[in-house]
């Protein structure tokens, strides 16, 4: 059996959680392969809104096993809050939520380091969510990190203290004006660790490869988006992990020849949270309308998202880097009412028209060149079949498919899992 991947093709917040939830009934295992609690996967069904940060989005389906892979970084405190929020649903967490021993832990001082580093940058800050993600991945690559499996060792607290002492010296180096009470943070942290230790830890690469051999179906779930990839995103305004398809191999221990379909999620327009270049960003009434109608606020931070027209140059770049086989378009309903839609089909890059995503897309280098398409007025939120969709929307989808050379298989017309149209 092949492993299918699901990941975001923009700057995150594309709606991956909803689609994982929709697709979960087709899979035996949902496996999260990278990122940390800076992710916010929102699921809406039965009149309730659920936001997951670390736990895979298939957790509400009682038939699927959910695996937190080795490429993920876990904050035990945030993880515990997620578990508390799930308690009322009577889920079999012990057997349906499995944690890789090789996943790294976010310590209280990782979050303090994040804050100190960001504060020291002044106007050059990258817009970190201050969840400690970057410093945790730095310790991972620096071979200093603590992993979930370390919690099974007798000396894990000594390891914790050694790393914490190192972090405190680094915080002093930044000379940043941040206030904290480490004792208070540690009390909460150690309590959450004890709860985490009640869960099932596994050697996830062995578990997943055995599942593949036994014919189990697996969906690998990514976090953030391809344009935030540490290698291929808009560096340095990126996250600290590989959000692209290759990250599923390293984040789960799955070989490239085990990968099947790659589902790429994108919005019918473009958004971005935090700092960094955004060629098609709008500062006018159209951008304000997208933000208001789309309720564009970060699921994790609550920060308003920057909005703009769909960037097909960036989308095609992400499709190519990931080897996307199927596209899934989210929030088509948000564009209802626009008389004219614009899509970026090339860039003016330093005075020359280009059709690829260049090394530097800062606004002083790049100006988007748009193609205009006719909009639609109809409210899409009650539509359930592809035949009901307005011709203008179908033309919009066809234009996207022709440009990136990949078919759109799902169109989302609202936040609820039922507002999903198979094309």
C-alpha positions as CSV (number, residue, x, y, z in Angstrom):
1,X,0.0,0.0,0.0
2,X,1.2,3.5,-0.8
3,X,1.1,6.4,1.6
4,X,-0.8,9.4,0.5
5,X,0.3,12.9,1.5
6,X,-1.8,16.0,2.3
7,X,-0.1,19.4,2.6
8,X,-0.5,23.1,2.1
9,X,0.7,24.9,-1.0
10,X,0.7,28.5,0.2
11,X,1.8,30.2,3.4
12,X,-0.3,27.8,5.6
13,X,-3.9,28.2,6.8
14,X,-5.2,26.6,3.6
15,X,-7.7,24.4,5.4
16,X,-5.8,21.2,5.7
17,X,-7.5,20.1,8.9
18,X,-11.0,20.1,7.3
19,X,-9.8,18.0,4.4
20,X,-8.0,15.5,6.6
21,X,-11.2,15.2,8.6
22,X,-13.2,14.7,5.4
23,X,-10.8,12.0,4.0
24,X,-10.1,10.2,7.3
25,X,-12.8,7.6,6.7
26,X,-10.8,6.3,3.7
27,X,-7.7,5.6,5.9
28,X,-6.6,3.3,8.7
29,X,-3.9,5.7,10.0
30,X,-3.4,9.5,10.0
31,X,0.2,10.5,10.6
32,X,1.4,14.1,11.3
33,X,4.9,14.4,9.9
34,X,6.4,17.8,10.9
35,X,5.8,21.1,12.7
36,X,4.7,22.0,16.1
37,X,1.9,23.7,18.0
38,X,2.4,26.8,15.8
39,X,0.0,24.9,13.5
40,X,-3.8,25.4,13.9
41,X,-6.0,22.9,12.1
42,X,-9.6,23.9,12.3
43,X,-12.4,21.4,12.0
44,X,-16.1,22.3,12.0
45,X,-18.9,19.7,12.2
46,X,-22.2,19.1,14.1
47,X,-22.2,22.8,15.0
48,X,-18.9,22.7,16.9
49,X,-15.5,24.3,16.0
50,X,-12.4,22.3,17.0
51,X,-8.8,23.6,16.7
52,X,-6.0,21.1,16.9
53,X,-2.3,22.1,17.2
54,X,-0.3,18.9,17.4
55,X,-2.8,16.0,17.4
56,X,-3.6,14.7,13.9
57,X,-6.9,15.9,12.4
58,X,-8.3,12.3,12.1
59,X,-8.7,12.0,15.9
60,X,-12.5,12.5,15.9
61,X,-13.0,9.4,13.7
62,X,-13.0,6.4,16.1
63,X,-11.8,4.0,13.4
64,X,-8.5,5.7,12.6
65,X,-5.2,5.5,14.5
66,X,-3.5,8.9,14.8
67,X,0.3,9.0,14.9
68,X,2.4,12.0,15.9
69,X,5.6,11.4,13.9
70,X,9.3,11.9,14.7
71,X,9.4,15.1,12.6
72,X,7.0,16.8,15.0
73,X,8.0,18.9,18.0
74,X,5.7,18.6,21.0
75,X,5.0,21.2,23.7
76,X,3.6,19.0,26.6
77,X,1.6,21.9,28.0
78,X,-0.2,22.7,24.8
79,X,-0.6,18.9,24.1
80,X,-2.3,18.5,27.5
81,X,-4.7,21.3,26.7
82,X,-5.6,19.6,23.5
83,X,-6.2,16.3,25.3
84,X,-8.4,18.1,27.9
85,X,-10.5,19.6,25.1
86,X,-11.0,16.1,23.6
87,X,-12.0,14.5,26.9
88,X,-15.7,15.2,26.5
89,X,-15.8,13.2,23.2
90,X,-15.1,9.8,24.9
91,X,-12.3,8.9,22.5
92,X,-10.0,5.9,23.1
93,X,-6.9,8.1,23.3
94,X,-4.6,5.3,24.7
95,X,-5.0,3.2,21.6
96,X,-5.9,5.7,18.9
97,X,-3.2,8.3,19.6
98,X,0.4,7.1,19.3
99,X,3.5,9.3,19.8
100,X,6.9,8.7,18.2
101,X,9.7,8.3,20.7
102,X,11.9,10.3,18.3
103,X,9.7,13.4,18.4
104,X,11.4,16.3,20.1
105,X,10.1,18.1,23.1
106,X,9.6,21.9,23.5
107,X,10.9,23.0,26.9
108,X,9.8,26.1,28.7
109,X,13.1,27.7,27.9
110,X,12.7,27.1,24.2
111,X,9.7,29.4,24.3
112,X,11.8,32.0,26.3
113,X,14.6,31.7,23.8
114,X,12.1,32.3,21.0
115,X,10.8,35.5,22.7
116,X,14.3,36.7,23.4
117,X,15.6,36.1,19.9
118,X,12.6,37.8,18.3
119,X,12.8,40.8,20.7
120,X,16.5,41.3,19.8
121,X,15.7,41.6,16.1
122,X,13.7,44.8,16.5
123,X,12.1,45.7,13.1
124,X,13.8,42.8,11.4
125,X,11.7,40.2,13.4
126,X,10.4,37.3,11.3
127,X,6.9,37.2,13.0
128,X,7.5,34.1,15.1
129,X,4.5,32.6,16.9
130,X,6.7,32.5,20.0
131,X,5.9,28.8,20.6
132,X,9.5,27.7,20.8
133,X,9.5,25.9,17.5
134,X,12.7,27.4,16.0
135,X,14.9,26.9,19.1
136,X,13.6,23.3,19.5
137,X,14.6,22.5,15.9
138,X,17.9,24.3,16.4
139,X,18.6,21.9,19.3
140,X,17.5,19.0,17.2
141,X,20.0,19.8,14.4
142,X,22.6,20.8,17.0
143,X,22.2,17.4,18.6
144,X,21.3,18.8,22.0
145,X,17.5,18.2,22.0
146,X,15.3,16.1,24.3
147,X,13.1,13.5,22.7
148,X,9.9,11.8,23.9
149,X,11.8,8.5,24.3
150,X,14.1,10.2,26.8
151,X,11.1,10.4,29.2
152,X,11.5,6.6,29.6
153,X,15.0,7.0,31.0
154,X,15.8,7.3,34.7
155,X,18.0,10.4,34.2
156,X,15.6,12.4,32.0
157,X,15.3,15.2,34.5
158,X,19.1,15.6,34.6
159,X,19.1,15.9,30.8
160,X,16.3,18.4,31.1
161,X,18.3,20.5,33.6
162,X,21.5,20.5,31.6
163,X,19.6,21.8,28.5
164,X,17.7,24.3,30.5
165,X,20.9,25.7,32.0
166,X,22.4,26.1,28.6
167,X,19.3,28.0,27.4
168,X,19.4,30.4,30.3
169,X,22.9,31.4,29.4
170,X,21.8,32.0,25.8
171,X,18.9,34.1,27.0
172,X,21.3,36.3,28.9
173,X,23.4,36.7,25.7
174,X,20.4,38.2,23.9
175,X,20.1,40.9,26.6
176,X,16.4,41.1,25.6
177,X,13.9,42.7,28.0
178,X,11.6,39.7,28.6
179,X,10.1,38.8,32.0
180,X,9.5,35.2,33.1
181,X,9.0,33.0,36.1
182,X,10.8,29.8,35.3
183,X,9.7,28.0,38.4
184,X,6.0,28.6,37.6
185,X,6.5,27.5,34.0
186,X,8.3,24.3,35.1
187,X,5.5,23.4,37.5
188,X,3.0,23.4,34.6
189,X,5.5,21.7,32.3
190,X,6.3,18.8,34.7
191,X,2.6,18.2,35.4
192,X,2.0,18.0,31.6
193,X,5.0,15.6,31.2
194,X,3.4,13.2,33.6
195,X,0.2,13.2,31.6
196,X,2.1,12.8,28.3
197,X,3.8,9.7,29.8
198,X,0.4,8.1,30.2
199,X,0.1,7.9,26.4
200,X,1.4,5.2,24.1
201,X,5.0,5.8,22.8
202,X,6.0,3.9,19.7
203,X,9.0,3.4,17.4
204,X,6.9,5.1,14.7
205,X,9.1,4.2,11.7
206,X,8.8,0.5,12.5
207,X,5.0,0.9,13.2
208,X,4.3,2.7,10.0
209,X,6.4,0.4,7.7
210,X,4.8,-2.7,9.3
211,X,1.4,-1.1,8.6
212,X,2.4,-0.6,5.0
213,X,3.5,-4.2,4.6
214,X,0.2,-5.3,6.2
215,X,-1.9,-3.4,3.7
216,X,-3.0,-0.6,5.9
217,X,-3.9,2.7,4.3
218,X,-2.0,5.8,5.6
219,X,-2.6,9.5,5.1
220,X,0.4,11.7,6.0
221,X,-0.7,15.2,7.3
222,X,1.5,18.2,7.0
223,X,1.4,21.5,8.8
224,X,2.0,25.1,7.7
225,X,2.5,25.5,3.9
226,X,5.0,24.9,1.2
227,X,6.0,28.6,1.0
228,X,7.1,28.3,4.7
229,X,9.4,25.4,4.0
230,X,12.8,25.9,5.5
231,X,14.5,25.2,2.2
232,X,12.0,26.2,-0.4
233,X,9.9,28.9,1.3
234,X,10.4,32.7,1.5
235,X,13.5,32.4,3.7
236,X,14.1,33.7,6.4
237,X,10.4,34.3,6.9
238,X,9.7,30.6,7.1
239,X,9.1,27.9,9.7
240,X,11.9,25.6,10.9
241,X,10.9,22.3,9.3
242,X,10.4,20.8,5.8
243,X,6.7,21.4,5.1
244,X,7.0,19.9,1.6
245,X,6.5,16.3,0.5
246,X,10.0,15.3,1.2
247,X,9.4,16.2,4.9
248,X,6.9,13.3,5.1
249,X,9.8,10.8,4.3
250,X,12.1,12.2,7.0
251,X,9.3,13.1,9.4
252,X,7.8,9.6,9.4
253,X,10.6,7.3,8.2
254,X,8.8,6.3,5.0
255,X,10.8,5.7,1.8
256,X,10.1,7.9,-1.2
257,X,8.9,4.9,-3.2
258,X,6.1,4.3,-0.7
259,X,4.5,7.7,-1.5
260,X,1.3,7.5,-3.6
261,X,-0.9,10.5,-4.2
262,X,0.1,14.0,-3.1
263,X,-3.0,16.1,-2.2
264,X,-2.2,19.9,-2.4
265,X,-4.5,22.2,-0.5
266,X,-4.9,25.9,-1.6
267,X,-7.3,28.8,-1.1
268,X,-9.1,30.4,-4.0
269,X,-7.2,33.5,-3.0
270,X,-4.0,33.9,-0.9
271,X,-3.3,34.7,2.7
272,X,-0.2,35.1,4.9
273,X,0.2,35.5,8.7
274,X,3.2,37.4,10.1
275,X,6.1,39.0,8.3
276,X,7.6,38.3,4.9
277,X,7.1,39.0,1.2
278,X,3.7,38.6,-0.3
279,X,3.6,39.7,-4.0
280,X,-0.2,39.7,-4.5
281,X,-1.1,41.3,-1.1
282,X,-4.0,43.7,-1.2
283,X,-4.4,46.9,0.9
284,X,-7.7,48.0,-0.6
285,X,-11.4,47.2,-0.2
286,X,-11.0,43.9,-2.0
287,X,-8.4,42.7,0.5
288,X,-10.6,43.9,3.4
289,X,-13.6,42.0,2.0
290,X,-11.6,38.8,1.7
291,X,-10.5,39.2,5.3
292,X,-13.9,39.9,6.6
293,X,-15.9,37.3,4.7
294,X,-13.2,34.6,5.1
295,X,-12.8,35.3,8.8
296,X,-9.1,35.4,8.3
297,X,-7.6,35.2,11.7
298,X,-4.9,32.7,12.8
299,X,-6.3,29.6,14.4
300,X,-3.3,29.5,16.8
301,X,-2.4,33.1,17.4
302,X,-5.6,35.0,16.5
303,X,-3.5,37.3,14.4
304,X,-5.2,38.8,11.3
305,X,-4.1,37.3,8.1
306,X,-2.9,39.4,5.2
307,X,-5.0,38.8,2.1
308,X,-4.4,39.0,-1.7
309,X,-5.3,37.5,-5.1
310,X,-4.4,34.0,-6.1
311,X,-0.7,33.8,-7.1
312,X,-0.5,31.1,-9.7
313,X,3.3,31.5,-10.1
314,X,3.7,30.6,-6.4
315,X,1.1,27.8,-6.6
316,X,2.7,26.2,-9.7
317,X,6.1,26.3,-7.9
318,X,4.6,24.5,-4.9
319,X,2.9,22.0,-7.1
320,X,6.3,21.2,-8.8
321,X,8.3,21.0,-5.6
322,X,5.8,18.6,-4.0
323,X,4.9,16.5,-7.0
324,X,1.2,17.2,-6.4
325,X,-1.2,14.8,-8.1
326,X,-4.5,16.3,-7.0
327,X,-5.5,19.9,-6.0
328,X,-8.2,20.8,-3.4
329,X,-9.5,24.4,-3.5
330,X,-10.7,25.9,-0.3
331,X,-12.9,28.9,0.4
332,X,-14.4,29.3,-3.0
333,X,-17.4,30.8,-1.3
334,X,-15.4,33.8,-0.1
335,X,-15.0,35.1,-3.6
336,X,-18.7,35.3,-4.3
337,X,-19.7,38.8,-5.1
338,X,-16.5,40.0,-6.7
339,X,-17.4,41.4,-10.2
340,X,-13.8,40.7,-11.4
341,X,-11.2,38.3,-10.1
342,X,-7.5,38.7,-10.6
343,X,-4.9,35.9,-10.7
344,X,-1.2,36.5,-10.9
345,X,0.2,34.7,-14.0
346,X,3.7,36.2,-14.2
347,X,6.0,38.6,-12.3
348,X,7.8,41.7,-13.3
349,X,11.1,40.7,-11.7
350,X,13.7,43.5,-11.7
351,X,12.3,44.9,-14.9
352,X,11.9,41.5,-16.7
353,X,8.8,39.4,-17.0
354,X,9.4,36.0,-15.5
355,X,7.1,32.9,-15.2
356,X,8.8,31.2,-12.3
357,X,9.1,31.7,-8.5
358,X,12.5,33.6,-8.2
359,X,15.1,33.5,-5.3
360,X,13.8,36.8,-3.9
361,X,10.2,37.9,-4.1
362,X,10.5,41.0,-1.9
363,X,8.3,43.8,-3.2
364,X,11.2,45.9,-4.4
365,X,12.1,43.1,-6.7
366,X,8.7,41.7,-7.8
367,X,5.5,43.2,-9.1
368,X,2.6,40.8,-10.0
369,X,1.2,40.7,-13.5
370,X,-2.5,39.8,-13.4
371,X,-5.0,38.1,-15.7
372,X,-8.6,39.1,-15.1
373,X,-11.5,36.7,-14.9
374,X,-15.2,37.2,-14.5
375,X,-16.6,36.8,-11.0
376,X,-19.9,35.3,-9.8
377,X,-22.6,36.6,-7.4
378,X,-24.2,33.3,-6.3
379,X,-24.0,32.1,-2.7
380,X,-22.1,28.8,-2.8
381,X,-22.5,27.7,0.8
382,X,-25.7,25.6,0.2
383,X,-24.5,23.9,-3.0
384,X,-23.7,20.2,-2.8
385,X,-22.8,19.1,-6.4
386,X,-20.5,20.3,-9.1
387,X,-23.4,20.9,-11.4
388,X,-24.8,23.6,-9.1
389,X,-21.6,25.7,-9.2
390,X,-21.8,28.9,-11.3
391,X,-20.1,28.8,-14.8
392,X,-17.7,31.6,-13.8
393,X,-16.4,29.5,-10.8
394,X,-16.0,26.5,-13.1
395,X,-14.1,28.7,-15.6
396,X,-11.9,29.9,-12.7
397,X,-11.1,26.4,-11.6
398,X,-10.4,25.4,-15.3
399,X,-8.0,28.3,-15.6
400,X,-6.1,27.2,-12.5
401,X,-6.0,23.5,-13.7
402,X,-4.6,24.5,-17.1
403,X,-2.0,26.8,-15.6
404,X,-0.6,24.4,-13.0
405,X,-1.3,21.2,-15.0
406,X,-3.0,19.4,-12.1
407,X,-6.7,18.6,-11.7
408,X,-8.8,20.1,-8.9
409,X,-10.6,17.2,-7.2
410,X,-12.3,18.9,-4.3
411,X,-14.0,22.3,-4.0
412,X,-14.8,23.6,-0.5
413,X,-17.8,26.0,-0.3
414,X,-17.9,26.6,3.5
415,X,-16.2,25.6,6.8
416,X,-18.3,22.6,7.7
417,X,-17.2,19.2,6.6
418,X,-20.5,18.8,4.7
419,X,-19.7,21.9,2.6
420,X,-17.3,19.9,0.5
421,X,-17.9,19.1,-3.2
422,X,-16.2,16.3,-5.0
423,X,-15.4,17.3,-8.6
